[in-house]
Amino acid sequence: MVKSAYSFATKKEKSENHIIVVWVDNEAGVLARVVGLFSGRGYNIDSLAVAEVDKKKNISRITIATSGTPQVLQQIRLQLGKLVPVHKVADFPINKKTLMREMALLKVVSSKPQLEKAKKLCQKYKYTLLDKTEKSFVFEVSALKKEIDDLIKKLQPLGLVSASRTGVVAMTKGSEIYKQH
Amino acid sequence: MANLMTGAEIVFKALEDQGVKHIFGYPGGAVLPIYDELKNHKNIKHILVRHEQGAGHAAEGYARSSGKPGVILVTSGPGATNAVTALTDAYMDSVPLVCITGQVPTHLIGTDAFQECDTTGITRPCTKHNWLVKDINKLSSVMHKAFEVATTGRPGPVLIDIPKDIQFQKGKYIKPKALKNNNSKTKIRFNGQDKDIEAAVELIKKSSKPIIYTGGGVINSGPGATQLVRELVSLTGFPITSTLQGLGAFPGNDQQFLGMLGMHGTYEANNAMHDCDLMINIGARFDDRITGKIDEFSPKSKKIHIDIDPSSINKNIKVDLALVGDVKFVLEELVSVFKQKHPNFENSNKQKIAAWWNQIGNWRKKNSLSYINSKEVIKPQFAVQRLYELTKAQDVFITTEVGQHQMWAAQHYKFDKPNRWMTSGGLGTMGYGLPAAVGVQVANPDKLVIDIAGEASVLMTMQEMSTAVQYKLPIKIFILNNEYMGMVRQWQELLHEKNYSESYTAALPDFVKLAEAYGCVGIRAKKPDELDEKIAEMLSVNKPVIFDCVVDKTENCYPMIPSGKPHNQMLLGKQDEEKDKISEEGKVLV
């Protein structure tokens, strides 16, 4: 018998994938506050992208791909909203109204024909050949997360030696922007 | 040219402008410049504790009994880490604290310098916010902001980490009112709309089995909120119950009060919570000690939840109507709209809820707080009851440690005013009560302050007796001494086949001699018939007292909702234990 259990989750609700976008003051420790909130409360982070977006106002935009039950997702929004350096929190549903992109750098080391094969695979997506030697190609690919997952899987047998991904970033379609509540 | 001040001067100037009269602290290398400045500020009194955790709990007691923020000043490294338990405690129980820590000089940060630790990193999850001040010109605005964050919205602890070189540097001081407040988070009054209030009024009108359930949020909202709760209860004629932290918001001996609810709450309060058709939660957070088994929590009720913290809504229990705001402001609207729409409701509605009151009356007949008294040995419940009877004529402030004695105090000591009951609820910190009593007595110098304690808890922070003696704080430490960690022993008895693993304390000190060693008064009571006389003796001493009340070693705290059970399946006492009401699954729950 496990004596350390705290309690048992009895109702199993379905987990959903969401993208949470947080606008924060770009100050020391702010990312630790956001990430610490996730780890401390047991929320998931599938990917994370963060950079300053407004130099004048000193605002950074953090994009977090996460998953959880509707109740957990609501808690994530509300708990983030309480942090002092957080200005606003948006919950982007993963549907046709949301634009999503992830960028990856992919290095393939292989023979000429294999490299050409790899290039062909990348052509399916928006890609740039960033670097080229006799033995290697480095591609820049920008696509949906799932597409990059697929591509990586297919490139592996062709000599993929290194993959670097940014994590997903997102934006709403059309003229609207996200306003706080 | 504005006058430039040193960082240490700015700290004190800001404390003065924030109205601080007392700080609790302990000096050390990295805060010496601030301590050096103390002599120039006679209007701020420093209370020297014996351990930084004690400073934190004393500041909590000070804050909770006065409604003002508590201030702590400690050094870097171990000074800061020792304060972490108190900060976490304050975070869980929403107590406003401002903790100032010294830090190694900025150029040494990150070098593993002597007494260096990552204070802001360590305290990030146990404060509302914290700051490491690396620029002297930001120090005054950070100080003011810290007080604002600590005391507004849902109150809580904040921490300001000040490197030693910043304490020496000179910079400009900015007064609090010169700062622009652009943070809407701190200014929560009531965010809802009229239609929400009307919906609440409608639910109240429709209900035939209502219950009001209040929590610490009522106390935190201030005396105005307490008055409004009382008005709502009398306007509606509804029964009311309270969480541990809410005790005192409503008079404990009023007929409409059902006593505390939750794991060790009364039979009537828990059954009323389970069977009600309307629950009005005012400033409570559906904590797991309150709800019992979530799936079977109050299955038939509509739930209204008033809370200042939006993240408290639907966190544990889904509610039908949320009113996010400061209790006082929400109730002001609710009560005024209600009075306008339904004048004379109490009388016109009496008939409708008569059957419900009747049912509550039947539950009350179980007399769930009763116990079998003894002539030979002092029963702990009896000790708390006698303490209550002999002190109730005075304005008493009670603190507690954590465990059985805490629950007996909550059950048998009746409060009729807010801010008179200081206990560690969320974190459950053993060792809270003694230093908290120190802080309460500092804030309320002429009042009677009693720590109802257990002998195991009180030993965790016993060193603060020395603080009480130094500042002539006549706190009374009333120890229900059963030589066991009583609540641990109780769980081992009920859930671990009476394997009393490490819950007995051999070699306890002689508390009377210990009191004398500290320079205060020790009193011991061993028999029920000497209890009153000894309590009277304790009350007559104008010095700190350690009262060693030797009680029944094996008494258990009832009633009890066993883990994994809903509200309507309580254990009432020995007889229920034997019927094996605790399931195998229940045994694994905390």
Interface residues (C-beta under 8 A of the other chain):
Chain A: M1 V2 K3 A5 Y6 S7 F8 T10 K11 A28 G29 A32 R33 G36 G40 Q71 Q74 Q75 L78 Q79 G81 K82 L83 V84
Chain B: T120 G121 R124 P125 K128 H129 L132 V149 N183 K185 D288 I294 D295 D309 P310 S311 I313 N314 K315 K318 S563 G564 E584 E585 K587 V588 L589 V590
